Amino acid sequence: MNPWEMSGEIKEQDYPKLIKEFGAKIIDDKLLNELKKFTGELHPFLTTKLFFAHRDLDTVLDDYSKGKEFYLYTGRGPSGKMHLGHLLPFIFTKWLQDKFDVDLLIQMTDDEKYLVRDIPMEEIRKNTHENILDILSLGFKKEKTHVIIDSEQSKILYNNAILFAKRLTASTAKAVFGLKDSDNVGKYFFTSMQAVPAFLLSAIKGRNIRCLIPYGIDQDDHFKLARDILPKLGYYKPSAIISKLMPSLQGSGKMSSSDPNSSIFLDDNEETVRRKINKYAFSGGRDTKEEQRKLGANPDIDFAFNMYRFLEPDQTKVDKVYSEYKSGRMLSGEMKALSADAINAFLSKLRSRRESIKDDVDSYMFDVDRFK
Amino acid sequence: MNPWEMSGEIKEQDYPKLIKEFGAKIIDDKLLNELKKFTGELHPFLTTKLFFAHRDLDTVLDDYSKGKEFYLYTGRGPSGKMHLGHLLPFIFTKWLQDKFDVDLLIQMTDDEKYLVRDIPMEEIRKNTHENILDILSLGFKKEKTHVIIDSEQSKILYNNAILFAKRLTASTAKAVFGLKDSDNVGKYFFTSMQAVPAFLLSAIKGRNIRCLIPYGIDQDDHFKLARDILPKLGYYKPSAIISKLMPSLQGSGKMSSSDPNSSIFLDDNEETVRRKINKYAFSGGRDTKEEQRKLGANPDIDFAFNMYRFLEPDQTKVDKVYSEYKSGRMLSGEMKALSADAINAFLSKLRSRRESIKDDVDSYMFDVDRFK
């Protein structure tokens, strides 16, 4: 498990084992009910257990019920164009922000991408700008959303990162991230930069504020380390809400930016989306029409259905499609058409919002004075 | 040779060997004559061969004679109060700046001190402020002197440091600095922060400008590495003018801040200076008055004489004292009295200049806009 070179597939049955090894907890029904008290409803990412594990989420909710604030932190490494798989965690983060009305830090790790990849800085800068627009197109609250571009905020990040770095040995960095002596010293240091947003608002405001981080399980190493070190700096351990790997078009591994047919990109046009779904989407349906009618599909592993479930705003419709597809009354082709429509509707909405915020991106940028 | 934990003594006869190992060159008479063409005179640090070696100083002078600019870079780790030994290299740097009328970057590595020492950040900040005042009291040109406090300039430093860090492996950092797996990741990264001023003006101005760095031989590892890596970023190798360890009160090792009697601090009063010189100064004189009269002293290894030579502005006087002391006409006690007077005069001048610039320190701070 290396956040920089995660590849291959994690099997569904491996998740509980992983979580047990890592010391996180499964989000159980009791906790879901707790959450529902505040959110009124449960996001499909929760009911489908895509976000399935946590650290201290119960404490965050407990504190919140007593009127104590918390904030959200998530991020993106701007290595290239964004695809749907990249955007899904942000959809969930936006839902959390909307429900709890809290500040959100979004860290764009352009420095990391420079240090670990062979991409020229100019290209990373361009990616960063485009990715920010993609993310903000989801409709985050302007006054509570704070985008940290590492290279823009390196002063406050570095000055806090050295506090963290002083408490992290090279040997721990090696053990946790699989770094070798042949790796560059920037990689060794970087995890300290990535840890900063987890205590930054506490540092700025001069009082301890809980930070809740939604992330994929492949990023767990970074934040587990932060949980070891932050208390030594006088801060809370960061809390986490952890997802499985996002569903992938071809049903195996993460969606990959390098293979254009393995993912649906945010700038794919309607026809391309339809073609990719028809041709590549991993199906939970049966091999023949007859079998499908007789035995029904397994919607839970079906890429087309999952995208439909996450992107279709009307949950009544989703429930109906689920049972139609599962029972065999709906065929894979129909499911795929519905899914492509939902994806295209989502992407089209994204694009028009993107256009409308294009000249207003600066208002979303992190500004330390806003917290003083 | 570890810049963080240099201890003990380097014997005079070891310097040529060290230089040969490190690939630097001795400053020979030919080069001194070249230098003199521009400076008109030679600083005692050069004639006494305290600054005795170099890298590419000939090229810097050659380019300068063709009208090409260069700049100076030096620094200080603000770990505590400054003593005379700390200030000597800055005296020489000021001389270079005066003679060539060039920009000078002075890096205050507060981040490094935090990472490698057990000093609270608050104390480091205080030291930094006091040390800057001490250094500037030497009378550096305001419009051409630019103090970089790492924690203040971490944005521009970090953004350039990652370019350097990408090209420096942990294994090289280990080999060069003796770092271990048990060292913190900040130490691994820091050398990249220290390398930045060696190419910063080139980076800002977008054209290649030579950088000349006066430093003690114990810092050579840092800059040798910079010479390997900077060309990979498209910049000149930094040039160097390298000193032996500064003369120490007790004649062995560096002056140490931890033992108050091993050094003359800038805030020692006249009586303390006199007492330390009389009691602790390593003497090149003979054991008895009779022997001294008969055989004379060795002024070159005599701390009192060396301080006198470096701090007395009138070189005719210095030459006279040298021959008087060497011949035995002058006794150690007289030499020490002269030296204490010269030191006290120097410190007193320093203090009054310190007072006069106290409220003007901001004008000396690095400001990227000054170079655009």
Contacts between the chains, C-beta under 8 A, distances in Angstrom:
chain1	res1	chain2	res2	distance
A	111	B	158	7.6
A	111	B	159	7.8
A	111	B	162	5.3
A	114	B	162	5.8
A	114	B	163	7.9
A	114	B	166	6.7
A	115	B	162	5.9
A	115	B	165	6.8
A	115	B	166	5.5
A	151	B	159	5.3
A	153	B	155	7.9
A	154	B	154	6.1
A	154	B	155	4.7
A	154	B	158	4.1
A	154	B	159	5.6
A	155	B	153	7.9
A	155	B	154	4.7
A	155	B	155	4.0
A	155	B	158	7.7
A	157	B	158	7.7
A	158	B	111	7.6
A	158	B	154	4.1
A	158	B	155	7.7
A	158	B	157	7.7
A	158	B	158	4.6
A	159	B	111	7.8
A	159	B	151	5.3
A	159	B	154	5.6
A	162	B	111	5.3
A	162	B	114	5.8
A	162	B	115	5.9
A	162	B	186	5.3
A	163	B	114	8.0
A	165	B	115	6.7
A	165	B	184	5.8
A	165	B	185	5.0
A	165	B	186	3.4
A	165	B	189	7.0
A	166	B	114	6.7
A	166	B	115	5.5
A	166	B	184	5.2
A	166	B	186	5.5
A	167	B	184	7.0
A	168	B	184	6.0
A	168	B	185	5.1
A	168	B	186	7.9
A	169	B	181	6.6
A	169	B	182	5.4
A	169	B	183	6.6
A	169	B	184	5.8
A	169	B	185	7.1
A	170	B	170	6.5
A	170	B	179	7.3
A	170	B	180	7.6
A	170	B	181	4.9
A	170	B	182	7.5
A	170	B	183	5.9
A	170	B	184	7.4
A	170	B	185	5.8
A	170	B	188	6.0
A	171	B	181	3.7
A	171	B	182	6.1
A	173	B	185	5.4
A	174	B	181	6.8
A	179	B	170	7.3
A	180	B	170	7.6
A	181	B	169	6.6
A	181	B	170	4.9
A	181	B	171	3.7
A	181	B	174	6.8
A	182	B	169	5.4
A	182	B	170	7.5
A	182	B	171	6.1
A	183	B	169	6.6
A	183	B	170	5.9
A	184	B	165	5.8
A	184	B	166	5.2
A	184	B	167	7.0
A	184	B	168	6.0
A	184	B	169	5.7
A	184	B	170	7.4
A	185	B	165	5.0
A	185	B	168	5.1
A	185	B	169	7.2
A	185	B	170	5.8
A	185	B	173	5.4
A	185	B	185	7.9
A	185	B	188	4.3
A	185	B	189	5.2
A	185	B	191	7.6
A	185	B	192	6.5
A	186	B	161	8.0
A	186	B	162	5.3
A	186	B	165	3.4
A	186	B	166	5.5
A	186	B	168	7.9
A	186	B	189	6.7
A	186	B	192	7.2
A	188	B	170	6.0
A	188	B	185	4.3
A	188	B	188	4.8
A	188	B	189	6.6
A	189	B	165	7.0
A	189	B	185	5.2
A	189	B	186	6.7
A	189	B	188	6.6
A	189	B	189	3.6
A	191	B	185	7.5
A	192	B	185	6.5
A	192	B	186	7.2
